Amino acid sequence: MSVREFAERGADLELVGIQKRFPGFTAIEELNLTIPAGSFFALLGPSGCGKTTTLRLVAGLEEPTTGRILIGGKDVTDTKSHERPVNTVFQSYALFPHMTVIENVAFGLKRRRIGDALGKAHEALRLVELDHLAQRKPQQLSGGQQQRVALARAIVNRPALLLLDEPLGALDLKLRRQMQLELKSIQEEVGLTFLHVTHDQEEAMTMADTVAVMNKGAIEQMGAPEQLYELPRTSFVANFLGQSNLFTGQVVSTTSSAISVDAAGTRIVVPTSRAQRHQGEVTVGVRPEKVTLHTESPGEMPDRNLLGPGRIIDVSFSGVSTQYIVDIPGGGAVVVFAQNVGYGPVAVVGAEVWVSWAVDHGFGLADEPGETGRFPADDSTTSIAVQRREALISELEEH
């Protein structure tokens, strides 16, 4: 079984008008999606958004209420799970503990009486670089090695489509990052179509060619990882893929190249090409790593947006960077990520600072007036920041 033979099995996946209703709620509103053959596609979203239900529909483990599922142009909507050219790799590796690695990989082929089952199993193990451990039992392998065995067992069946259901969730952080690169490398080598379901933003952006962000049973935005990160369309995407500083206000002027927004008395400029809406009330934003912290007033900067003065209410050191939360009067809390190029933080809690960012780094969202401009923050993080802010104000008043 050559790499070319694997690649020839890849096929388009098409979901047409898919809706899935359960008693009392609708898991998927209406989903239309095409995944090209040979691509690595990630379905990303929080718990309950419908991504796992979508995967189960493709696998044949659930039936759609309405709509059609096509694989390689063939309608498989009414085809039973075991008859679909699909295999799934789960978070729990589900390896047989009493069998060797090679026996685990060859198991399905032998049950279907496929010729040269052991030879095909060895080839699949070579693809995941584990053929030298073929005679070991699963319990003698690391978590990452067991995951690669599970992947080999799925690949050996030559499916047209490989479904990955949170496949790296059980691994520790370092091993998970290593496996992300390995999975991407394997996908490129074998040429299969991968549909990866995950809630891990970094995992999706590291591996996938295309990411679809799901929210409440629908795709909120879809595109290349860098496109979604640099130009999110909604506040949900802006804050689910990393963090964003968001400001809502009225558009007070528009030119062919930029819009100006009055956010609580502060003028914020965003390029027209990077804004989804150009009039009325809009939400604009910038990523924390694009923001610069100033310990002295930088003065007027025509190509930069400037907020301040404000006071630092929290400093968090994370190794490669330091996170600052700056309370800007009228502008709320602004998050700044500063790379640690020197020793220690450049400013401390209570310090007066200004923040700025290049106009070209901002973006404008498509959210309509009345929609939530800010993504619901984690309650614990919010309460800590509020407590520190109140303590800081109290301390300053005493002095």
Secondary structure, DSSP 8 states (H G I E B T S, - for coil): --HHHHHHT---EEEEEEEEEETTEEEEEEEEEEE-TT-EEEEE--TTSSHHHHHHHHHTSS--SEEEEEETTEE-TTS-GGGSSEEEEESS----TTS-HHHHHHHHHHHTT-TTHHHHHHHHHHHTT-GGGTTS-GGGS-HHHHHHHHHHHHHTT--SEEEEESTTTTS-HHHHHHHHHHHHHHHHHH--EEEEEES-HHHHHHH-SEEEEEETTEEEEEE-HHHHHHS-SSHHHHHHSS--EEEEEEEEEE-SSEEEEEETTEEEEEEGGGBS--SSEEEEEE-GGG-EEESS-----TTEEEEEEEEEEEEEE-SSEEEEEEEETTTEEEEEEEE--SSS-SS-TT-EEEEEEEGGG-EE----TTS-SS----HHHHHHHHHHHHHHHHHHHH-
